Amino acid sequence: MTTHVVGLDIGSRSLRAVEVSDPAGPNATVHRVHEIALPEGAVRGGTVVDRAVVTRTLSTLWSEAGFSTRSVVIAAGHSGVLARDLTVPRAPLAVIRESLPFHVQDLLPVPVGEALLDFYPVRESGTATAPTVDGLLIAAVKEAVLANVEAVEGAGLTIIGVDVAAFALARVFAYRPRIDGTVAIIDIGATATQVVVATDGVPSFVRIIDRGGRAVTDAIALRLEVSDAQAESTKLEVSALGGESRPAVAAEVLEVIAEEAADLLDAIRSTLSYVANLRPGEPVRALILSGGGARLGGFASELAGLTRVHLSGGDAFASVAVDPKNGAAGHGARESAAVALGLALGAVA
């Protein structure tokens, strides 16, 4: 019997879910993609704040989408996740994981007992007499993860895995497509932007920038004196059509986008410069842009100009089959569903 699993991305503004069959195999197929809006304040930084609201919304999501399974993989909310380079003495992975509390207390913003720890090995290093392993320390605030787990289980869903959104992105855009060399995936969400550097498909660096497309929406709402919903709609319309859409309004909106995007662009550029200095032998040869915020007018061209690195829009569904009966896997869905798809693809039967 073919395994079906749903990747569930709990965002600050919406819930996104992707159902995949044979997720770990070569014939992974997307069957259903669905997104549903969340009330303001129900989720912050990917962490559930109002459990009752999120649980009800999840029940509605399952009812509307008609998913054939209640088995899900979720991600730890980005506001409670820390990713750091870490080098440890070489040992079996199970031993390394057991030793993490002794290595990482000084790196954590919370006591070790309040965090969930994991280690993702990247490469062997050190010397013949003192072998080590370079990798990524992943730490998640336990309370934040449990808040998401309780909300999901409250909707009658079974969690078969808790992953990290950054790894889900690398899985979709670098590992499954078998991209050689070093690439940087830049995923712009509502309240945060994730920069994930992967070499030959393996993630080696993660940084979360606490800024996303929501800041632009808020600025447009303030400038035009309109509601958040109107500001979001105008932002997307102008980003898609530019000056062809209500020229006077478009000019003002594009100005706001440029102003608000400047800080994010600078943060991304600084992050990529840091990576270049950290690993001079592994230059980033391409940028892959994803997430709903990737549609911001002029953002892609500005980023390409600043970094002078080839940039492409990521097609999250390029390495999977899509059930022809699924009518929701169009371009817009592909941009916003990357994390949910990557979570599903990481499921272990």
Stockholm file with secondary structure:
# STOCKHOLM 1.0

chainA/1-349         MTTHVVGLDIGSRSLRAVEVSDPAGPNATVHRVHEIALPEGAVRGGTVVDRAVVTRTLSTLWSEAGFSTRSVVIAAGHSGVLARDLTVPRAPLAVIRESLPFHVQDLLPVPVGEALLDFYPVRESGTATAPTVDGLLIAAVKEAVLANVEAVEGAGLTIIGVDVAAFALARVFAYRPRIDGTVAIIDIGATATQVVVATDGVPSFVRIIDRGGRAVTDAIALRLEVSDAQAESTKLEVSALGGESRPAVAAEVLEVIAEEAADLLDAIRSTLSYVANLRPGEPVRALILSGGGARLGGFASELAGLTRVHLSGGDAFASVAVDPKNGAAGHGARESAAVALGLALGAVA
#=GR chainA/1-349 SS CCCEEEEEEECSSEEEEEEEESTTSTTCEEEEEEEEECCTTSEETTEESCHHHHHHHHHHHHHHHTCSCCEEEEECCGGGEEEEEEEEECCCHHHHHHHHHHHHGGGCSSCGGGEEEEEEEEEEEECSSSEEEEEEEEEEEHHHHHHHHHHHHHTTCEEEEEECHHHHHHIIIIITTTCCSEEEEEEECSSCEEEEEEETTEEEEEEEESCCHHHHHHHHHHHHTCCHHHHHHHHHHHHHHGGGSSHHHHHHHHHHHHHHHHHHHHHHHHHHHHHHHHCTTSCEEEEEEESGGGGSTTHHHHHHHHHCSCEEECCTTTTSEECTTCCCCSHHHHHHCHHHHHHHHTCCC
#=GC SS_cons         CCCEEEEEEECSSEEEEEEEESTTSTTCEEEEEEEEECCTTSEETTEESCHHHHHHHHHHHHHHHTCSCCEEEEECCGGGEEEEEEEEECCCHHHHHHHHHHHHGGGCSSCGGGEEEEEEEEEEEECSSSEEEEEEEEEEEHHHHHHHHHHHHHTTCEEEEEECHHHHHHIIIIITTTCCSEEEEEEECSSCEEEEEEETTEEEEEEEESCCHHHHHHHHHHHHTCCHHHHHHHHHHHHHHGGGSSHHHHHHHHHHHHHHHHHHHHHHHHHHHHHHHHCTTSCEEEEEEESGGGGSTTHHHHHHHHHCSCEEECCTTTTSEECTTCCCCSHHHHHHCHHHHHHHHTCCC
//
